[in-house]
């Protein structure tokens, strides 16, 4: 691995975060795993140079030879890569957590496909913890009305044919292009999934 290549893939991860639409999740970037492999190389090279200096009887802290500066390059590159990895993982976790709350902790397939395996496990464990807490609170639904509504009912148009669905207070035939007055709590998940739209005015 050439020295001028160090940090490039980590930089691409951070650029992806900066250029993505706010709140939108992109497909998990395989550069993440490649940056981890690069970190292993940095650590290995750092360790080898440290061992070499010690075998030569040189003080690692005070000596200023080529090996010392090589160690410094690998050390700083390792720290930089770790910061980029943490920023990428944290920001994605934040977006996933927000989407999970908005969609009642059931992410649609189009979003699930963008997750890495650890992220899928994160969603599963997070959802399990929330549902466990809600059960302990006698079934209190924390996912409803994240913003206090002015009216419990809203006017919606169905965008995809979903057939007859059991709602909170009744059953409704959610045929494509049909218009309904539904409880906000019933309609919210469909709106977020893109199968229904709220009609304003």
Secondary structure as UniProt FT lines:
FT   HELIX           3..5
FT   TURN            6..7
FT   HELIX           8..19
FT   TURN            22..23
FT   HELIX           31..55
FT   TURN            56..57
FT   TURN            60..62
FT   HELIX           66..102
FT   TURN            103..105
FT   HELIX           109..112
FT   TURN            113..114
FT   HELIX           117..136
FT   TURN            137..139
FT   TURN            142..143
FT   STRAND          153..158
FT   STRAND          163..166
FT   STRAND          171..174
FT   TURN            176..177
FT   STRAND          179..183
FT   HELIX           184..193
FT   STRAND          196..198
//
